Amino acid sequence: MIETSLEYRVLYAHTDKMGVVNNVRYFEYFEAGRNDFLRKLGFPYTELER
């Protein structure tokens, strides 16, 4: 299994008054992870679009 990790800063604007991230934002984090993973594999996202 291939593993990778990515640090992603959660913006204050993405949270509610209790400090919980709005679940709609999860897709942005998934996308950032996918882009980072592909880049580390040497297959940038621009190649995937082609």
mmCIF entry with sequence, helices, sheets and N, C-alpha, C, O atoms, coordinates in Angstrom:
data_MODEL
# 
_entry.id   MODEL 
# 
_entity.id                         1 
_entity.type                       polymer 
_entity.pdbx_number_of_molecules   1 
# 
_entity_poly.entity_id                      1 
_entity_poly.type                           'polypeptide(L)' 
_entity_poly.nstd_linkage                   no 
_entity_poly.nstd_monomer                   no 
_entity_poly.pdbx_seq_one_letter_code       MIETSLEYRVLYAHTDKMGVVNNVRYFEYFEAGRNDFLRKLGFPYTELER 
_entity_poly.pdbx_seq_one_letter_code_can   MIETSLEYRVLYAHTDKMGVVNNVRYFEYFEAGRNDFLRKLGFPYTELER 
_entity_poly.pdbx_strand_id                 A 
# 
loop_
_entity_poly_seq.entity_id 
_entity_poly_seq.num 
_entity_poly_seq.mon_id 
_entity_poly_seq.hetero 
1 1  MET n 
1 2  ILE n 
1 3  GLU n 
1 4  THR n 
1 5  SER n 
1 6  LEU n 
1 7  GLU n 
1 8  TYR n 
1 9  ARG n 
1 10 VAL n 
1 11 LEU n 
1 12 TYR n 
1 13 ALA n 
1 14 HIS n 
1 15 THR n 
1 16 ASP n 
1 17 LYS n 
1 18 MET n 
1 19 GLY n 
1 20 VAL n 
1 21 VAL n 
1 22 ASN n 
1 23 ASN n 
1 24 VAL n 
1 25 ARG n 
1 26 TYR n 
1 27 PHE n 
1 28 GLU n 
1 29 TYR n 
1 30 PHE n 
1 31 GLU n 
1 32 ALA n 
1 33 GLY n 
1 34 ARG n 
1 35 ASN n 
1 36 ASP n 
1 37 PHE n 
1 38 LEU n 
1 39 ARG n 
1 40 LYS n 
1 41 LEU n 
1 42 GLY n 
1 43 PHE n 
1 44 PRO n 
1 45 TYR n 
1 46 THR n 
1 47 GLU n 
1 48 LEU n 
1 49 GLU n 
1 50 ARG n 
# 
_struct_asym.id          A 
_struct_asym.entity_id   1 
# 
loop_
_struct_conf.conf_type_id 
_struct_conf.id 
_struct_conf.pdbx_PDB_helix_id 
_struct_conf.beg_label_comp_id 
_struct_conf.beg_label_asym_id 
_struct_conf.beg_label_seq_id 
_struct_conf.pdbx_beg_PDB_ins_code 
_struct_conf.end_label_comp_id 
_struct_conf.end_label_asym_id 
_struct_conf.end_label_seq_id 
_struct_conf.pdbx_end_PDB_ins_code 
_struct_conf.beg_auth_comp_id 
_struct_conf.beg_auth_asym_id 
_struct_conf.beg_auth_seq_id 
_struct_conf.end_auth_comp_id 
_struct_conf.end_auth_asym_id 
_struct_conf.end_auth_seq_id 
_struct_conf.pdbx_PDB_helix_class 
_struct_conf.details 
_struct_conf.pdbx_PDB_helix_length 
HELX_P HELX_P1 AA1 TYR A 12 ? HIS A 14 ? TYR A 12 HIS A 14 5 ? 3  
HELX_P HELX_P2 AA2 ASN A 23 ? ARG A 25 ? ASN A 23 ARG A 25 5 ? 3  
HELX_P HELX_P3 AA3 TYR A 26 ? LYS A 40 ? TYR A 26 LYS A 40 1 ? 15 
HELX_P HELX_P4 AA4 TYR A 45 ? GLU A 49 ? TYR A 45 GLU A 49 1 ? 5  
# 
_struct_conf_type.id          HELX_P 
_struct_conf_type.criteria    ? 
_struct_conf_type.reference   ? 
# 
loop_
_atom_site.group_PDB 
_atom_site.id 
_atom_site.type_symbol 
_atom_site.label_atom_id 
_atom_site.label_alt_id 
_atom_site.label_comp_id 
_atom_site.label_asym_id 
_atom_site.label_entity_id 
_atom_site.label_seq_id 
_atom_site.pdbx_PDB_ins_code 
_atom_site.Cartn_x 
_atom_site.Cartn_y 
_atom_site.Cartn_z 
_atom_site.occupancy 
_atom_site.B_iso_or_equiv 
_atom_site.pdbx_formal_charge 
_atom_site.auth_seq_id 
_atom_site.auth_comp_id 
_atom_site.auth_asym_id 
_atom_site.auth_atom_id 
_atom_site.pdbx_PDB_model_num 
ATOM 1   N N  . MET A 1 1  ? 0.843   -1.172 0.000   1.00 0.00 ? 1  MET A N  1 
ATOM 2   C CA . MET A 1 1  ? 0.000   0.000  0.000   1.00 0.00 ? 1  MET A CA 1 
ATOM 3   C C  . MET A 1 1  ? 0.891   1.240  0.000   1.00 0.00 ? 1  MET A C  1 
ATOM 4   O O  . MET A 1 1  ? 1.905   1.287  0.697   1.00 0.00 ? 1  MET A O  1 
ATOM 5   N N  . ILE A 1 2  ? 0.515   2.213  -0.766  1.00 0.00 ? 2  ILE A N  1 
ATOM 6   C CA . ILE A 1 2  ? 1.243   3.473  -0.818  1.00 0.00 ? 2  ILE A CA 1 
ATOM 7   C C  . ILE A 1 2  ? 0.562   4.453  0.129   1.00 0.00 ? 2  ILE A C  1 
ATOM 8   O O  . ILE A 1 2  ? -0.659  4.610  0.114   1.00 0.00 ? 2  ILE A O  1 
ATOM 9   N N  . GLU A 1 3  ? 1.373   5.106  0.953   1.00 0.00 ? 3  GLU A N  1 
ATOM 10  C CA . GLU A 1 3  ? 0.840   6.092  1.885   1.00 0.00 ? 3  GLU A CA 1 
ATOM 11  C C  . GLU A 1 3  ? 1.540   7.417  1.676   1.00 0.00 ? 3  GLU A C  1 
ATOM 12  O O  . GLU A 1 3  ? 2.694   7.468  1.251   1.00 0.00 ? 3  GLU A O  1 
ATOM 13  N N  . THR A 1 4  ? 0.834   8.476  1.976   1.00 0.00 ? 4  THR A N  1 
ATOM 14  C CA . THR A 1 4  ? 1.407   9.815  1.950   1.00 0.00 ? 4  THR A CA 1 
ATOM 15  C C  . THR A 1 4  ? 0.671   10.655 2.981   1.00 0.00 ? 4  THR A C  1 
ATOM 16  O O  . THR A 1 4  ? -0.434  10.312 3.403   1.00 0.00 ? 4  THR A O  1 
ATOM 17  N N  . SER A 1 5  ? 1.281   11.738 3.374   1.00 0.00 ? 5  SER A N  1 
ATOM 18  C CA . SER A 1 5  ? 0.597   12.646 4.305   1.00 0.00 ? 5  SER A CA 1 
ATOM 19  C C  . SER A 1 5  ? 0.814   14.073 3.825   1.00 0.00 ? 5  SER A C  1 
ATOM 20  O O  . SER A 1 5  ? 1.782   14.378 3.129   1.00 0.00 ? 5  SER A O  1 
ATOM 21  N N  . LEU A 1 6  ? -0.098  14.920 4.210   1.00 0.00 ? 6  LEU A N  1 
ATOM 22  C CA . LEU A 1 6  ? -0.073  16.307 3.773   1.00 0.00 ? 6  LEU A CA 1 
ATOM 23  C C  . LEU A 1 6  ? -0.572  17.167 4.924   1.00 0.00 ? 6  LEU A C  1 
ATOM 24  O O  . LEU A 1 6  ? -1.616  16.883 5.512   1.00 0.00 ? 6  LEU A O  1 
ATOM 25  N N  . GLU A 1 7  ? 0.165   18.208 5.240   1.00 0.00 ? 7  GLU A N  1 
ATOM 26  C CA . GLU A 1 7  ? -0.315  19.174 6.223   1.00 0.00 ? 7  GLU A CA 1 
ATOM 27  C C  . GLU A 1 7  ? -1.089  20.241 5.485   1.00 0.00 ? 7  GLU A C  1 
ATOM 28  O O  . GLU A 1 7  ? -0.611  20.806 4.501   1.00 0.00 ? 7  GLU A O  1 
ATOM 29  N N  . TYR A 1 8  ? -2.284  20.510 5.966   1.00 0.00 ? 8  TYR A N  1 
ATOM 30  C CA . TYR A 1 8  ? -3.156  21.480 5.321   1.00 0.00 ? 8  TYR A CA 1 
ATOM 31  C C  . TYR A 1 8  ? -3.710  22.386 6.406   1.00 0.00 ? 8  TYR A C  1 
ATOM 32  O O  . TYR A 1 8  ? -4.342  21.913 7.351   1.00 0.00 ? 8  TYR A O  1 
ATOM 33  N N  . ARG A 1 9  ? -3.480  23.658 6.278   1.00 0.00 ? 9  ARG A N  1 
ATOM 34  C CA . ARG A 1 9  ? -3.940  24.605 7.298   1.00 0.00 ? 9  ARG A CA 1 
ATOM 35  C C  . ARG A 1 9  ? -5.432  24.870 7.125   1.00 0.00 ? 9  ARG A C  1 
ATOM 36  O O  . ARG A 1 9  ? -5.886  25.284 6.059   1.00 0.00 ? 9  ARG A O  1 
ATOM 37  N N  . VAL A 1 10 ? -6.171  24.627 8.175   1.00 0.00 ? 10 VAL A N  1 
ATOM 38  C CA . VAL A 1 10 ? -7.608  24.889 8.173   1.00 0.00 ? 10 VAL A CA 1 
ATOM 39  C C  . VAL A 1 10 ? -7.819  26.366 8.464   1.00 0.00 ? 10 VAL A C  1 
ATOM 40  O O  . VAL A 1 10 ? -7.334  26.884 9.469   1.00 0.00 ? 10 VAL A O  1 
ATOM 41  N N  . LEU A 1 11 ? -8.532  27.028 7.595   1.00 0.00 ? 11 LEU A N  1 
ATOM 42  C CA . LEU A 1 11 ? -8.801  28.448 7.781   1.00 0.00 ? 11 LEU A CA 1 
ATOM 43  C C  . LEU A 1 11 ? -9.934  28.659 8.784   1.00 0.00 ? 11 LEU A C  1 
ATOM 44  O O  . LEU A 1 11 ? -10.860 27.853 8.881   1.00 0.00 ? 11 LEU A O  1 
ATOM 45  N N  . TYR A 1 12 ? -9.840  29.724 9.501   1.00 0.00 ? 12 TYR A N  1 
ATOM 46  C CA . TYR A 1 12 ? -10.875 30.077 10.477  1.00 0.00 ? 12 TYR A CA 1 
ATOM 47  C C  . TYR A 1 12 ? -12.240 30.203 9.795   1.00 0.00 ? 12 TYR A C  1 
ATOM 48  O O  . TYR A 1 12 ? -13.264 29.821 10.361  1.00 0.00 ? 12 TYR A O  1 
ATOM 49  N N  . ALA A 1 13 ? -12.240 30.735 8.592   1.00 0.00 ? 13 ALA A N  1 
ATOM 50  C CA . ALA A 1 13 ? -13.492 30.931 7.847   1.00 0.00 ? 13 ALA A CA 1 
ATOM 51  C C  . ALA A 1 13 ? -14.166 29.612 7.485   1.00 0.00 ? 13 ALA A C  1 
ATOM 52  O O  . ALA A 1 13 ? -15.349 29.605 7.146   1.00 0.00 ? 13 ALA A O  1 
ATOM 53  N N  . HIS A 1 14 ? -13.444 28.500 7.549   1.00 0.00 ? 14 HIS A N  1 
ATOM 54  C CA . HIS A 1 14 ? -14.009 27.195 7.206   1.00 0.00 ? 14 HIS A CA 1 
ATOM 55  C C  . HIS A 1 14 ? -14.633 26.500 8.408   1.00 0.00 ? 14 HIS A C  1 
ATOM 56  O O  . HIS A 1 14 ? -15.126 25.378 8.287   1.00 0.00 ? 14 HIS A O  1 
ATOM 57  N N  . THR A 1 15 ? -14.618 27.148 9.558   1.00 0.00 ? 15 THR A N  1 
ATOM 58  C CA . THR A 1 15 ? -15.146 26.524 10.767  1.00 0.00 ? 15 THR A CA 1 
ATOM 59  C C  . THR A 1 15 ? -16.382 27.259 11.277  1.00 0.00 ? 15 THR A C  1 
ATOM 60  O O  . THR A 1 15 ? -16.646 28.407 10.920  1.00 0.00 ? 15 THR A O  1 
ATOM 61  N N  . ASP A 1 16 ? -17.128 26.553 12.125  1.00 0.00 ? 16 ASP A N  1 
ATOM 62  C CA . ASP A 1 16 ? -18.282 27.190 12.759  1.00 0.00 ? 16 ASP A CA 1 
ATOM 63  C C  . ASP A 1 16 ? -17.834 27.781 14.105  1.00 0.00 ? 16 ASP A C  1 
ATOM 64  O O  . ASP A 1 16 ? -16.643 27.782 14.416  1.00 0.00 ? 16 ASP A O  1 
ATOM 65  N N  . LYS A 1 17 ? -18.772 28.273 14.885  1.00 0.00 ? 17 LYS A N  1 
ATOM 66  C CA . LYS A 1 17 ? -18.427 28.929 16.152  1.00 0.00 ? 17 LYS A CA 1 
ATOM 67  C C  . LYS A 1 17 ? -17.814 27.972 17.167  1.00 0.00 ? 17 LYS A C  1 
ATOM 68  O O  . LYS A 1 17 ? -17.161 28.407 18.116  1.00 0.00 ? 17 LYS A O  1 
ATOM 69  N N  . MET A 1 18 ? -18.022 26.669 16.972  1.00 0.00 ? 18 MET A N  1 
ATOM 70  C CA . MET A 1 18 ? -17.438 25.682 17.886  1.00 0.00 ? 18 MET A CA 1 
ATOM 71  C C  . MET A 1 18 ? -16.063 25.203 17.401  1.00 0.00 ? 18 MET A C  1 
ATOM 72  O O  . MET A 1 18 ? -15.436 24.362 18.045  1.00 0.00 ? 18 MET A O  1 
ATOM 73  N N  . GLY A 1 19 ? -15.596 25.738 16.266  1.00 0.00 ? 19 GLY A N  1 
ATOM 74  C CA . GLY A 1 19 ? -14.289 25.357 15.745  1.00 0.00 ? 19 GLY A CA 1 
ATOM 75  C C  . GLY A 1 19 ? -14.288 24.092 14.915  1.00 0.00 ? 19 GLY A C  1 
ATOM 76  O O  . GLY A 1 19 ? -13.229 23.532 14.633  1.00 0.00 ? 19 GLY A O  1 
ATOM 77  N N  . VAL A 1 20 ? -15.469 23.635 14.520  1.00 0.00 ? 20 VAL A N  1 
ATOM 78  C CA . VAL A 1 20 ? -15.596 22.415 13.717  1.00 0.00 ? 20 VAL A CA 1 
ATOM 79  C C  . VAL A 1 20 ? -15.628 22.796 12.243  1.00 0.00 ? 20 VAL A C  1 
ATOM 80  O O  . VAL A 1 20 ? -16.338 23.719 11.842  1.00 0.00 ? 20 VAL A O  1 
ATOM 81  N N  . VAL A 1 21 ? -14.850 22.072 11.442  1.00 0.00 ? 21 VAL A N  1 
ATOM 82  C CA . VAL A 1 21 ? -14.800 22.346 10.003  1.00 0.00 ? 21 VAL A CA 1 
ATOM 83  C C  . VAL A 1 21 ? -16.124 21.965 9.365   1.00 0.00 ? 21 VAL A C  1 
ATOM 84  O O  . VAL A 1 21 ? -16.669 20.894 9.633   1.00 0.00 ? 21 VAL A O  1 
ATOM 85  N N  . ASN A 1 22 ? -16.637 22.845 8.522   1.00 0.00 ? 22 ASN A N  1 
ATOM 86  C CA . ASN A 1 22 ? -17.852 22.574 7.769   1.00 0.00 ? 22 ASN A CA 1 
ATOM 87  C C  . ASN A 1 22 ? -17.590 21.392 6.841   1.00 0.00 ? 22 ASN A C  1 
ATOM 88  O O  . ASN A 1 22 ? -16.590 21.381 6.123   1.00 0.00 ? 22 ASN A O  1 
ATOM 89  N N  . ASN A 1 23 ? -18.479 20.397 6.848   1.00 0.00 ? 23 ASN A N  1 
ATOM 90  C CA . ASN A 1 23 ? -18.239 19.175 6.075   1.00 0.00 ? 23 ASN A CA 1 
ATOM 91  C C  . ASN A 1 23 ? -18.175 19.406 4.563   1.00 0.00 ? 23 ASN A C  1 
ATOM 92  O O  . ASN A 1 23 ? -17.648 18.555 3.846   1.00 0.00 ? 23 ASN A O  1 
ATOM 93  N N  . VAL A 1 24 ? -18.681 20.500 4.069   1.00 0.00 ? 24 VAL A N  1 
ATOM 94  C CA . VAL A 1 24 ? -18.586 20.810 2.642   1.00 0.00 ? 24 VAL A CA 1 
ATOM 95  C C  . VAL A 1 24 ? -17.120 21.030 2.255   1.00 0.00 ? 24 VAL A C  1 
ATOM 96  O O  . VAL A 1 24 ? -16.743 20.777 1.111   1.00 0.00 ? 24 VAL A O  1 
ATOM 97  N N  . ARG A 1 25 ? -16.302 21.489 3.181   1.00 0.00 ? 25 ARG A N  1 
ATOM 98  C CA . ARG A 1 25 ? -14.886 21.774 2.929   1.00 0.00 ? 25 ARG A CA 1 
ATOM 99  C C  . ARG A 1 25 ? -14.051 20.504 2.800   1.00 0.00 ? 25 ARG A C  1 
ATOM 100 O O  . ARG A 1 25 ? -12.936 20.555 2.280   1.00 0.00 ? 25 ARG A O  1 
ATOM 101 N N  . TYR A 1 26 ? -14.565 19.365 3.261   1.00 0.00 ? 26 TYR A N  1 
ATOM 102 C CA . TYR A 1 26 ? -13.800 18.117 3.190   1.00 0.00 ? 26 TYR A CA 1 
ATOM 103 C C  . TYR A 1 26 ? -13.369 17.813 1.762   1.00 0.00 ? 26 TYR A C  1 
ATOM 104 O O  . TYR A 1 26 ? -12.274 17.294 1.545   1.00 0.00 ? 26 TYR A O  1 
ATOM 105 N N  . PHE A 1 27 ? -14.210 18.127 0.792   1.00 0.00 ? 27 PHE A N  1 
ATOM 106 C CA . PHE A 1 27 ? -13.875 17.838 -0.601  1.00 0.00 ? 27 PHE A CA 1 
ATOM 107 C C  . PHE A 1 27 ? -12.643 18.623 -1.049  1.00 0.00 ? 27 PHE A C  1 
ATOM 108 O O  . PHE A 1 27 ? -11.856 18.130 -1.857  1.00 0.00 ? 27 PHE A O  1 
ATOM 109 N N  . GLU A 1 28 ? -12.472 19.831 -0.536  1.00 0.00 ? 28 GLU A N  1 
ATOM 110 C CA . GLU A 1 28 ? -11.269 20.613 -0.848  1.00 0.00 ? 28 GLU A CA 1 
ATOM 111 C C  . GLU A 1 28 ? -10.030 19.928 -0.276  1.00 0.00 ? 28 GLU A C  1 
ATOM 112 O O  . GLU A 1 28 ? -8.977  19.918 -0.913  1.00 0.00 ? 28 GLU A O  1 
ATOM 113 N N  . TYR A 1 29 ? -10.151 19.357 0.919   1.00 0.00 ? 29 TYR A N  1 
ATOM 114 C CA . TYR A 1 29 ? -9.022  18.673 1.542   1.00 0.00 ? 29 TYR A CA 1 
ATOM 115 C C  . TYR A 1 29 ? -8.705  17.380 0.787   1.00 0.00 ? 29 TYR A C  1 
ATOM 116 O O  . TYR A 1 29 ? -7.536  17.041 0.601   1.00 0.00 ? 29 TYR A O  1 
ATOM 117 N N  . PHE A 1 30 ? -9.737  16.662 0.355   1.00 0.00 ? 30 PHE A N  1 
ATOM 118 C CA . PHE A 1 30 ? -9.517  15.451 -0.438  1.00 0.00 ? 30 PHE A CA 1 
ATOM 119 C C  . PHE A 1 30 ? -8.799  15.790 -1.737  1.00 0.00 ? 30 PHE A C  1 
ATOM 120 O O  . PHE A 1 30 ? -7.891  15.075 -2.160  1.00 0.00 ? 30 PHE A O  1 
ATOM 121 N N  . GLU A 1 31 ? -9.210  16.877 -2.360  1.00 0.00 ? 31 GLU A N  1 
ATOM 122 C CA . GLU A 1 31 ? -8.597  17.309 -3.620  1.00 0.00 ? 31 GLU A CA 1 
ATOM 123 C C  . GLU A 1 31 ? -7.132  17.687 -3.409  1.00 0.00 ? 31 GLU A C  1 
ATOM 124 O O  . GLU A 1 31 ? -6.279  17.343 -4.228  1.00 0.00 ? 31 GLU A O  1 
ATOM 125 N N  . ALA A 1 32 ? -6.838  18.389 -2.322  1.00 0.00 ? 32 ALA A N  1 
ATOM 126 C CA . ALA A 1 32 ? -5.455  18.761 -2.025  1.00 0.00 ? 32 ALA A CA 1 
ATOM 127 C C  . ALA A 1 32 ? -4.619  17.500 -1.804  1.00 0.00 ? 32 ALA A C  1 
ATOM 128 O O  . ALA A 1 32 ? -3.478  17.426 -2.259  1.00 0.00 ? 32 ALA A O  1 
ATOM 129 N N  . GLY A 1 33 ? -5.172  16.525 -1.119  1.00 0.00 ? 33 GLY A N  1 
ATOM 130 C CA . GLY A 1 33 ? -4.470  15.267 -0.891  1.00 0.00 ? 33 GLY A CA 1 
ATOM 131 C C  . GLY A 1 33 ? -4.223  14.508 -2.175  1.00 0.00 ? 33 GLY A C  1 
ATOM 132 O O  . GLY A 1 33 ? -3.140  13.957 -2.376  1.00 0.00 ? 33 GLY A O  1 
ATOM 133 N N  . ARG A 1 34 ? -5.208  14.472 -3.038  1.00 0.00 ? 34 ARG A N  1 
ATOM 134 C CA . ARG A 1 34 ? -5.053  13.769 -4.314  1.00 0.00 ? 34 ARG A CA 1 
ATOM 135 C C  . ARG A 1 34 ? -3.978  14.438 -5.170  1.00 0.00 ? 34 ARG A C  1 
ATOM 136 O O  . ARG A 1 34 ? -3.139  13.755 -5.757  1.00 0.00 ? 34 ARG A O  1 
ATOM 137 N N  . ASN A 1 35 ? -4.001  15.752 -5.242  1.00 0.00 ? 35 ASN A N  1 
ATOM 138 C CA . ASN A 1 35 ? -2.991  16.475 -6.022  1.00 0.00 ? 35 ASN A CA 1 
ATOM 139 C C  . ASN A 1 35 ? -1.591  16.230 -5.479  1.00 0.00 ? 35 ASN A C  1 
ATOM 140 O O  . ASN A 1 35 ? -0.657  16.011 -6.249  1.00 0.00 ? 35 ASN A O  1 
ATOM 141 N N  . ASP A 1 36 ? -1.439  16.266 -4.168  1.00 0.00 ? 36 ASP A N  1 
ATOM 142 C CA . ASP A 1 36 ? -0.138  16.031 -3.559  1.00 0.00 ? 36 ASP A CA 1 
ATOM 143 C C  . ASP A 1 36 ? 0.333   14.604 -3.817  1.00 0.00 ? 36 ASP A C  1 
ATOM 144 O O  . ASP A 1 36 ? 1.503   14.382 -4.130  1.00 0.00 ? 36 ASP A O  1 
ATOM 145 N N  . PHE A 1 37 ? -0.559  13.652 -3.688  1.00 0.00 ? 37 PHE A N  1 
ATOM 146 C CA . PHE A 1 37 ? -0.228  12.244 -3.914  1.00 0.00 ? 37 PHE A CA 1 
ATOM 147 C C  . PHE A 1 37 ? 0.244   12.011 -5.349  1.00 0.00 ? 37 PHE A C  1 
ATOM 148 O O  . PHE A 1 37 ? 1.257   11.350 -5.577  1.00 0.00 ? 37 PHE A O  1 
ATOM 149 N N  . LEU A 1 38 ? -0.495  12.556 -6.307  1.00 0.00 ? 38 LEU A N  1 
ATOM 150 C CA . LEU A 1 38 ? -0.101  12.391 -7.709  1.00 0.00 ? 38 LEU A CA 1 
ATOM 151 C C  . LEU A 1 38 ? 1.239   13.065 -8.000  1.00 0.00 ? 38 LEU A C  1 
ATOM 152 O O  . LEU A 1 38 ? 2.061   12.522 -8.738  1.00 0.00 ? 38 LEU A O  1 
ATOM 153 N N  . ARG A 1 39 ? 1.456   14.241 -7.423  1.00 0.00 ? 39 ARG A N  1 
ATOM 154 C CA . ARG A 1 39 ? 2.723   14.942 -7.617  1.00 0.00 ? 39 ARG A CA 1 
ATOM 155 C C  . ARG A 1 39 ? 3.884   14.127 -7.063  1.00 0.00 ? 39 ARG A C  1 
ATOM 156 O O  . ARG A 1 39 ? 4.942   14.062 -7.689  1.00 0.00 ? 39 ARG A O  1 
ATOM 157 N N  . LYS A 1 40 ? 3.706   13.503 -5.896  1.00 0.00 ? 40 LYS A N  1 
ATOM 158 C CA . LYS A 1 40 ? 4.757   12.686 -5.303  1.00 0.00 ? 40 LYS A CA 1 
ATOM 159 C C  . LYS A 1 40 ? 5.028   11.424 -6.127  1.00 0.00 ? 40 LYS A C  1 
ATOM 160 O O  . LYS A 1 40 ? 6.136   10.887 -6.093  1.00 0.00 ? 40 LYS A O  1 
ATOM 161 N N  . LEU A 1 41 ? 4.033   10.956 -6.858  1.00 0.00 ? 41 LEU A N  1 
ATOM 162 C CA . LEU A 1 41 ? 4.219   9.811  -7.747  1.00 0.00 ? 41 LEU A CA 1 
ATOM 163 C C  . LEU A 1 41 ? 4.886   10.206 -9.057  1.00 0.00 ? 41 LEU A C  1 
ATOM 164 O O  . LEU A 1 41 ? 5.243   9.346  -9.863  1.00 0.00 ? 41 LEU A O  1 
ATOM 165 N N  . GLY A 1 42 ? 5.053   11.510 -9.269  1.00 0.00 ? 42 GLY A N  1 
ATOM 166 C CA . GLY A 1 42 ? 5.650   11.991 -10.517 1.00 0.00 ? 42 GLY A CA 1 
ATOM 167 C C  . GLY A 1 42 ? 4.639   12.092 -11.639 1.00 0.00 ? 42 GLY A C  1 
ATOM 168 O O  . GLY A 1 42 ? 5.006   12.063 -12.814 1.00 0.00 ? 42 GLY A O  1 
ATOM 169 N N  . PHE A 1 43 ? 3.374   12.211 -11.288 1.00 0.00 ? 43 PHE A N  1 
ATOM 170 C CA . PHE A 1 43 ? 2.295   12.302 -12.274 1.00 0.00 ? 43 PHE A CA 1 
ATOM 171 C C  . PHE A 1 43 ? 1.433   13.503 -11.927 1.00 0.00 ? 43 PHE A C  1 
ATOM 172 O O  . PHE A 1 43 ? 0.385   13.346 -11.300 1.00 0.00 ? 43 PHE A O  1 
ATOM 173 N N  . PRO A 1 44 ? 1.855   14.710 -12.327 1.00 0.00 ? 44 PRO A N  1 
ATOM 174 C CA . PRO A 1 44 ? 1.121   15.903 -11.936 1.00 0.00 ? 44 PRO A CA 1 
ATOM 175 C C  . PRO A 1 44 ? -0.316  15.915 -12.483 1.00 0.00 ? 44 PRO A C  1 
ATOM 176 O O  . PRO A 1 44 ? -0.628  15.259 -13.477 1.00 0.00 ? 44 PRO A O  1 
ATOM 177 N N  . TYR A 1 45 ? -1.149  16.658 -11.822 1.00 0.00 ? 45 TYR A N  1 
ATOM 178 C CA . TYR A 1 45 ? -2.565  16.703 -12.162 1.00 0.00 ? 45 TYR A CA 1 
ATOM 179 C C  . TYR A 1 45 ? -2.799  17.166 -13.599 1.00 0.00 ? 45 TYR A C  1 
ATOM 180 O O  . TYR A 1 45 ? -3.763  16.742 -14.236 1.00 0.00 ? 45 TYR A O  1 
ATOM 181 N N  . THR A 1 46 ? -1.933  18.023 -14.107 1.00 0.00 ? 46 THR A N  1 
ATOM 182 C CA . THR A 1 46 ? -2.094  18.490 -15.487 1.00 0.00 ? 46 THR A CA 1 
ATOM 183 C C  . THR A 1 46 ? -1.995  17.343 -16.485 1.00 0.00 ? 46 THR A C  1 
ATOM 184 O O  . THR A 1 46 ? -2.644  17.363 -17.530 1.00 0.00 ? 46 THR A O  1 
ATOM 185 N N  . GLU A 1 47 ? -1.177  16.340 -16.157 1.00 0.00 ? 47 GLU A N  1 
ATOM 186 C CA . GLU A 1 47 ? -1.082  15.153 -17.025 1.00 0.00 ? 47 GLU A CA 1 
ATOM 187 C C  . GLU A 1 47 ? -2.378  14.341 -16.955 1.00 0.00 ? 47 GLU A C  1 
ATOM 188 O O  . GLU A 1 47 ? -2.818  13.790 -17.963 1.00 0.00 ? 47 GLU A O  1 
ATOM 189 N N  . LEU A 1 48 ? -2.977  14.268 -15.796 1.00 0.00 ? 48 LEU A N  1 
ATOM 190 C CA . LEU A 1 48 ? -4.233  13.543 -15.634 1.00 0.00 ? 48 LEU A CA 1 
ATOM 191 C C  . LEU A 1 48 ? -5.346  14.196 -16.458 1.00 0.00 ? 48 LEU A C  1 
ATOM 192 O O  . LEU A 1 48 ? -6.206  13.503 -17.002 1.00 0.00 ? 48 LEU A O  1 
ATOM 193 N N  . GLU A 1 49 ? -5.330  15.507 -16.548 1.00 0.00 ? 49 GLU A N  1 
ATOM 194 C CA . GLU A 1 49 ? -6.356  16.219 -17.311 1.00 0.00 ? 49 GLU A CA 1 
ATOM 195 C C  . GLU A 1 49 ? -6.255  15.934 -18.800 1.00 0.00 ? 49 GLU A C  1 
ATOM 196 O O  . GLU A 1 49 ? -7.260  15.965 -19.510 1.00 0.00 ? 49 GLU A O  1 
ATOM 197 N N  . ARG A 1 50 ? -5.050  15.658 -19.277 1.00 0.00 ? 50 ARG A N  1 
ATOM 198 C CA . ARG A 1 50 ? -4.878  15.377 -20.706 1.00 0.00 ? 50 ARG A CA 1 
ATOM 199 C C  . ARG A 1 50 ? -5.459  14.048 -20.997 1.00 0.00 ? 50 ARG A C  1 
ATOM 200 O O  . ARG A 1 50 ? -5.430  13.598 -22.142 1.00 0.00 ? 50 ARG A O  1 
# 
